[in-house]
Amino acid sequence: MTVSSESDVNKFLNSIELESIGRPLGEIGRVLNIAVSGSAVSATIELGIPVNSAVDQIRAQIEADLCAHTGAETADVEVTMKISSHAVQGNLKPVPGIKNIIAIASGKGGVGKSTVATNIALALAGEGASVGILDADIYGPSQPHMLGLTGERPVSPDGKTMLPLSGHGLQVMSIGFLVDPDQPMVWRGPMVTSALNQLIYQTEWKELDYLIVDMPPGTGDIQLTLSQKVPVSGAVMVTTPQEIATLDARKGLVMFRKVSIPVLGVVENMSMHVCSSCGHEEAIFGTGGAQQIVDDFDIPLLGQLPLEAKIREQADSGVPIVIAAPESAAAIAYRETAIRIATAQAAQRMDYSSKFGKIVVEEAG
């Protein structure tokens, strides 16, 4: 039996809806090569998202779909992963060594944004990406504690730049590494902006696919300034289902859109409380808050994360739940959310600035 032509196979591959991702292959990856020989077909697929946990499932689905579509007796598919750089806002340029900066933000404090940011970063790293996390919450840095790095100090090899610390495989930088834990940061907006720029640009990040930025809560002058100065390729809004939280999350979403930062979607944290004794689930913060934002702003609901005592306990211990209990329902929810965030980012406009050389205009002699 002779299978379809290579062009037909290519078109079909790009149209395949990946069951574990929920998107067509052509939106989050590309076909590198195809070989058709008699009753056999082979292909190499490059995915633009980190999905170590789903690679075997994706490969099996594509091979089965190829055989069904082409009539081939055998299909051999190789799946690789390569994260690309995506466009940032305004006239800003991506930070050298960082492909994508994703801001994890909230309209108000108390919604678990930092816990979400930490576990999402760890989940992305676990799926095969090179990930860093920047604690941009200058007034209340929490990443040193959550990642078990309290008391650590960054090293400066040249007196001008700093090496990021390492926490559970993440590259980490925070103002909390540079000041006493009990010292309040009584700084005005310009000082905060300056400090954040130094943390980003004077840290020697090592070839990151993603830098997750744990943003300060709120939507005031400081947050707007940070959004205009930091080259962000996507933002994720964190809220709880409670109406008072979603009201502020909506303001944060509008702020990002005003500065031309694509909002990748909404994460509903503390969506359902799970009793540690009996497992009973209860929506103690209400329901439907994030869904209303999704409906009104036409953005994805990236995940609904549980409220569990274990999540808080593991964060306080310096070993977040994605690392401490990777097979738990909560850790799985974080991993699924992380993959959806990466998928939403992969579908955004690519950055091609690095592919063009500088144009130099010289006067004629």
N, C-alpha and C positions, 0 to 999 in steps of 0.2 A: 504494500500500500504506500502510495506517495503522499506525503503530508503537504501542507500549505507552503506557499512561498515565504521567504524570509521577511518580506515587507508586510505580508498578512500576519505573520507571527508577531512582528514588532508592534503592529497596530493593536492586535489582540492583547498582548502583554500589558501595554500601557492602559488598557481599559479594564483590566481585572480589578474588581473590588476586593481588597485584602480583608478577609473576614476578621482577623485579629486587630486590624487598624481602623477599619471603617472608611477607608478612602481608596480611590483608584490608585494603582501603582504609579501611573503617570504624574500624579500630583505630588508624590513624596519620594520619588526615585526615578531611575532611568535605566534603560536597557543598554548595556555596554556592547554585547555582541550576541549573535544568533548563528547557529549552524544547523542546517537541515540536510539530512542524509538518509535517503530511503525512507524507512519507517521510524526513524529516530530524529529527535530534535533536542538541541541543547541551547542553553542561554546563560548569560551572566547578568545578574541584576545588581544594581548599586542602589541601596536605600539611603535616603538622606536623613534618617532618624536612627537613634540607638535602640535596638530591640533584641538584645541578646536572648532574652527569655522567650521570644516568639519566632526566632529565625527558623527553627525546624518546622514549626507549624506553617509559616509563610512559604517555605520551600516546598513542603508537601502539597499545599493547596495549589501553587502555581504549576507544579508538575502534573497534578491530576487534571487541572483545568486545561493545560496544554494538550494533554492526550485526548481529552473529550472534544476539544475544539478542532484539532487538526487531524485526528484519526491516527496519530502516531502510536506505535506500540510501546515506545519508551520515551521518557523525557528526563533530561538531566539538567538541573538548574543549580547554579552556584549563586549564593546570595552574599554580597559584601555590604559594608556600611561606610559611608563617608559624609560627614556633616559639612554643609556649605555655609558660607557667610551670607547674611541677609542685610538688606538696606536699612539704614538708620535715618533718624529725622533730620530735617533742615539741611544745613551745610556741613554738619559734623561728619567726621570720618571715623570708621571703626578703629578701636584701639589695637595697635600692633600686637599680634599674638593671641587675640581674642576674636573668634568668629562671630559669636552672638552674645549680646548682653540682654538678659531677660530680667525685667524688674518685677519683683513680687511685691505688690502694694495693697494697701487697704485705705479706705476713707477714714477709718478711726482705729484707735488702739483696742486691744482686748479681744481681737477675733482670732488670735493664734497664727498671725502672719509669719512670725519668725520660725515657729515650729513647722509650718507648711514649707517655708523656703528651705530649711535644713533638710527635711526628709525628701523633698523633691530633688534637691541637688544630689543627695546620696543615691536616690533611685536612678537618676540619669547616669551617674557614674557606674552603678551596678549594671546598667544596660549596655555599657561599653563606651560611653562618652568620656572625654577629658573635661572635668568640671571644676570650677572654682566658685567660691561664695564670698561676696563682699558685704560686710555688715555696714550698711549706709545709715543705720539708725544711730547717729552720733550721740544723741542725748541718752539713749538707752540701749547700748550694745549688748546683745545676748548670745551671739555666736560663739565667743570664747567658752562660755559656760556649757552651751548645748553640745559642743564638739569636744569637750574634755580638754580644753587648752587654756584654762584659767591659770594666770601667772606666767604664761609663756611670753617671750619677746621676740620680735622678728630680728633677723640678722641683716646688717647692711654691708655688702662686700666692698663698696666704694665710697661710703659716706653720703651718697646721693640717692640711691635706690634701696629698696627693701626686698628681701626674699619672702614670699608668702609662707605661712606655716602650713603644716600638713595635718589634717584631721580626718581619719577614716577614709583616706584616699582623695580627699578634696584639698585643693589649694585655697587657703583661707587668709583673709585680711580683715582687720577690724580696728577701729579706734580704741577698742577695749584692750588691745595688746600694748598700747602706748601710754595709757594712763592708769592710775590706781583705780581698782574696782569701785571704791567708795567715793571717788572724786566726781562731783557733779560737773557736767559740761555747761557752764554758764556762758554760752556763746550766742552772738547774734547771727542772723542769716548769712552774711558775707563770710564769716569765719567758718561756718559749717560747710558752705559751698567750697571754700578753699581747701578745707580738710578732706572733703570727699574727692576732689580732683587729685590731691596728692596721693590718697590711698589707691586710686585707680591708676594714675599715670606714673607714679614712682614705685609701683610694685612690679617686680619682674615676673609677670605671669608667664607660664610655660605652655604655650600652644594649646589654648583652651578651645574646646568646641562651644562650651557655654560658660558664661560667668553669670551666676544667679546673684542678683542684687536684692538684699533684704532692705527694702526702702523704709524710711520713717513713716509712721501713720499720719494721716491727715491730707489736706489739700491746700495748705496755705502757701505763703510766699516761698518758703524754703523748698517745699516739694516741687513747686512750679519751676524754680530756678534749677533744681537738680535735673528735672526732666528736660530742660533746655540745654544743659551743659554736658550731660552724660549721653554718649551715642548708644541709644537703646534700640534694639531691633524688635522688641516685643514686650508687652506688659501683661501681667496676669493680676486680676483683681480678686482679693480674698475677702469673703464676707461670711457671716453666719446667716441662718434663715430669718433671724429676728429683724423686724421692720426697721428698727432704729439703726441697725448696722447696714442694711441694704440702702437706706437713704443716703448715707455717707459714701458707700461704695459707688453709687451712681455718680456722685460728684467727682470722685477720683477718676472714673471712667471717662467722663466728659473732659477732665483736665488733660488726660493723655491724648485724647483725640484732638484737642485744640493745639497741641504741640506736635501733631502728626506722628505720634507713636502708635503703631497698630496694637490694639487690644486683642490679645490672643484668645481671651475668654475669661470665665469666672469660675473660681473654686469655692464651693460652699463647705466651709469648715464647721465642725461641731453639728453636722447635719442631723445625726441621730445619736443619742446617748445609749451606750451599751453597758448594762450593769455588770460589774466584775464578778458578782456572786452568782447570779442566775442567768445572765445573758439576755435579759429582757431589754428590748429596744423601745425608747421613748423619745419623741421629738420635743425636748424640753424648751428649745428655742423657736418652736413653731415650724411651719413648712412653707415651701413655695417662694421664699424670698429671692433666692438666686434665679429661679425659673422666671420670675417676673422681669428681672434684669435682662435675662437671655431673650425673652420675648420682645421687650421694649427696644433693645439696642441691636438685636439680630447678631448676637455673638454666641459662641459655643459654651455649653456648660461642661467644663473640663473635668469636674470630679465632685463627688460628695463624700467628704471625709468624716469618720465617726468621732465622737467625743468619748474617749476611754481613759480611765485612770492610768493604764499602762503607757499611753502616749506621753502623758505629763511626767510620769515617773522616769521613763527612759530618757526624756529630754533633760530632766534635772540631773540625771546621773552622768551625762556627757556621752551616752551611747544611744542615739536616737533609735526609734523602734524599727526603722528600715534595716538597721544593722543588728540590733539586739534580738529581734524576732522576725526575720525575713519572711517566714511562711505564715505569719499571722494575717488575719483578715485586714487589719489596719495597714500593715506594710504592703499588702497586695493592692489595696485601694490607692496608696501613695504611688506605687509603681505604675498602675494604670493611668493615674492622673498625670504623672511625669511623661509618659509616652504620648498622651493626648496633647500636652503642652508642646513637646518636640514636634509632633505632627502638625499642629497649628502653625508653628514657626516655620517648618519646612515648606508650607504652602504659601508663605509670604514672598514678596519680591526679592530677588537675589541682589547681592552687591557685587558689582563688577569693577569697582574703582581700582582694585589692586591689579587688574589685568591690563590697565592702560598706563603707559609711561607718562612722565611729565612733559608738557609741551613748553618748549623754550622759544621765545620770540626774540630774534636778534636783528639789530639794524643792519641794513645792507651796507657793505663797505664801499 
